[in-house]
Amino acid sequence: MIRSPLGLRLDASRPIKDQIRAAAAAGARGVVVDAAGDLAPDRLSETGRREVRHALRSVEQELVALSLPTRRPFDTTDQLEDRLARADRAFALAYDLGTRLVLARVGGLPPEADAGRRATFTTAVRELGIRAEHRGVRFAVETGSEPGGVLGPYLAALEIPSLGASIDPSSLLRQGIDPVAATRELGAWVAHAYANDASRSSPIASSHPRGSGYPPGALDWEEYLGALEEINYRGYLTVWPDPDGDAPAQFQAVADRLRKF
């Protein structure tokens, strides 16, 4: 059932090159890094970019995706052009570093009753997709704010193929949304997927979306992997470790779990 290679999301607050080597030693095939700190587009020089590419090649690691940190949703015009420009620089950096995928949280989809916020949000997401396409990358919205049955039709209506979704089971479970259903509902829009549950996260929805047989925050791994297989997903499964824990050990724990399938 498992055909996807495993990746590891790195911690932006720690030295990236050391983490790349540790990820390779743990068995990861690729890494996700944040466009922040020393890897911020405005701080990473041409020499620095070459060094990152070399660090990845030296241990046969692939850059799965670049993650764009966002502090607030894209449903307000306040400094919107500056935030779009920052995203555009991240798109260019992603292409330069060798990945064709950028991940980001854009905020929840405003309700249709809030026409102003929804229009601003739609304009921003459309512009993000257009700019990503211009830079030769795909922009994937991190899930967690709404079910796949809402996000999927919304993306389809925009008709921008460079847009996609990144399945984050932990965030979905914290909101009481079933990651298995979200995966099936998003289908071909899934450009990336994490391999995490929310069992160590807080707060967590008090009831599980799949019923009383599951403890809060627990992922139905077999059904989740089956859903990814059903939609023919062949991209990476990325482990997003708890920042307070041992990342290689957490990666190995997930890898051991997945071997059972």
N, C-alpha and C positions, 0 to 999 in steps of 0.2 A: 504493500500500500504506500510506503514512504518512498517517494521519488525525488523529493526536494532536498537540495543540500542544506546544511545547517549553517547559520550565520550567528554572529554575536554583536550586539549593540554595545559600543564603547562608551566610557564615561568621559564627558568633555572636560571634567575638572582634573583629570590625571593625564600624564604624558602619553600621547597617542602612539608613538613608535613602540614604547614598551608594551602597550596593550595589544598592538598588532602582533608582536612576537608571542605574547602570552596566548592570544586567541588561536594562533596557528598551533602552538604546542598543545592546546586543549582539544584540538581536532576540528575547529571551525574552518569552513571553506571560504568565508568572507566576513566582512564587518560592515556595520552601519556607524557612521560618525556624524557628529553635530557640526553644523557650520557656525561655530562659536569659539570663543577663546582664541587660541593660536591658529585655529582653522577658520576663523571668520574671514569672509572674502576680502575685506579691506585690510586685513593684517597679514594674510598669507602671501608672501612674495612669490615671484616666479621660481626662485631658488627653493623656497619652502615647498612649493607644489611639486617640483621634481623630486625632492627628498621624500615626500609622502608616497609618490608613485613608486619610488625605488624601495621604500620600506615594505610596501605591499608585494612587489615583485619578488623581493629577496626571500620571502617565506611563502610564496605562491598563494597569496591571499587576493580575493577580489573585493573591490569596493561595491558592496551590495547597493547602498543608497546613501545619499547625503540627507540629513535631517535638518530642516529649517526651524530653529526655535521661534516661537511666536508668543508674545506676552498677552495678546488680547485678540478677540475675534475680528473678522473682516466685515462686520456689520455696521461700521461707523465710518464716516468720511474723515474723521479726525486723523490727520497725518497719513491718510490712506496712500497717497502717491509715494511718500517716503517708504512706507512698508512694502509697496509693490516694487519699488526700485531695489530695496534690500533683497527681496525674493529673486528679482532678476539677476542680481549679482551672485546669489547662491546657485541659480540655474547654470550660469556660466562657469562657476567654480566646479560644480558637479561634472560637467562635461570635460573640463580640463583635467580633473583627477581620474577620469576614466569610468564614471558611472553614468547611466542614462536615466536615473530615478532619483527624485527628490520627494521627501515625505514632510508633511506639516499638519498641524492642527489649525483649522480655520475657524473653529467655533461652531455652535449649533446652528442649524438652518432655521432662520426666523419664521414664525407662522405666517400664513398668507394674510391673516388679519392685520399684521404689522407690515403694511405695504412698503413703507419707507425703508425700514431696516432690511427687509427681504430684497428690495431692489438694489440697495447698496451692496449687500452680500453677493447677490447674483452677478452684479457688475464686476466685483472684485474677483470672484472665483473664475468667471469667464476670462478676465484679463490675465490671471495667473496661468490659466491653461494656454492662452495664446502666447504669452511670453515664454513659457516652458517649451512649447513647440518651436518657437523661433530659435531657442538655444539648443535644440536637439535633444531635449530630455522629456520625461513624463512626470507630471506632478500628481502625487497620490495623497488624497485626503485621509488623515488618520481617523479611523472610526471611533465611536464612543458616545457621540451626542444624539444619534437617532438610529433607528433600525435600518437594516439594509433595504427593506421594502420601501423606505422613504428616500434614502440617499441614492439608491440605484436609479429610480425614475427621474430624480432631479438631475443627476449627471447625464442621463440619456437625453433629457430635454435640451441641455446646453449644446449637444452635438459637437463636442470638441474631443477628438480621439486622444489627445495628449493628457487628458484628465484620467484619474483612476482612484482607487481606494486601497488603503492599507488596513488589513484586518488586525485589530488589537483586541484579542479576547479579554485581556485584563480590564481595559477601559469599558468594554461592552458589559461585562459581568458586573462591574461596579455600578452601572446604570440599570441593571436588571434586564439587559438585552441579551438574547441568546446568540452567541457567536456562530453556532452551527447554522441557524436560520439566516443570519446576516450574510454568511459566506455564500449560501445557496442563492439568496435574493440578489446579491451583487454580481454573482457570476463572472462574466468576462471583464467586469470593471476592476476585479481584484488584481492589483499590480504587485502586491507585497503582503506577507502575512507573518505575524509573530507567533512564537510557540511559548505562550505564557498563560497562566491562569491568574486569578486575583486572590488566591488564598492567603497571601501575606500582605495584601493591600488593605487600606482603610480610607474612607468608609466603604463598606460593601452593602449592596442591596440585601435586605433582610431575607428575602425569598429568592429562590433560584428560578430562572426563567424556564428551566426544563422540568420543574416540579419538585416535590418534597423529597425525592430520593437522592438529591444532590445537596451537599453542604454549600452554604453561601460562598461564592467566589470560585468554586471548583469547576474546571473545564472537563467536559465529556470528550476526552482526547480521541477516542475511537471514532465518534461521530464527527468531530471536527476534522480529523484527517480524512475521513470518508467524504465529507463535503468538499474539501479541497480537491480530492480525486475526481469527484463528480463534475466539478467545473473545469477540470483539466488544468489545474494550476501546476506549473512546473518551476516556479520561482523559488527563492530562498524561504526557509522558515527561520526567522531570527529570534534568538533568545535575548530578552531584555532583562538583564539581571537587576536584582535589588541593589541600589547603590551602597547600602550598608553591609552587603555580604561579599563573599568571595566569588567574583565573576566566573573564573574558570571552573570552580566547583559547581556553581549553579548551571553552567552550560553542560557540564558532564552529567549532572543529574537529569536534565531534560533529554540529553542524548541517550542515556541508559533507558529512560522511560520509552522513548520512541522506538528503540530496538525491539521492544516487545511486540510492535505492530509490523 
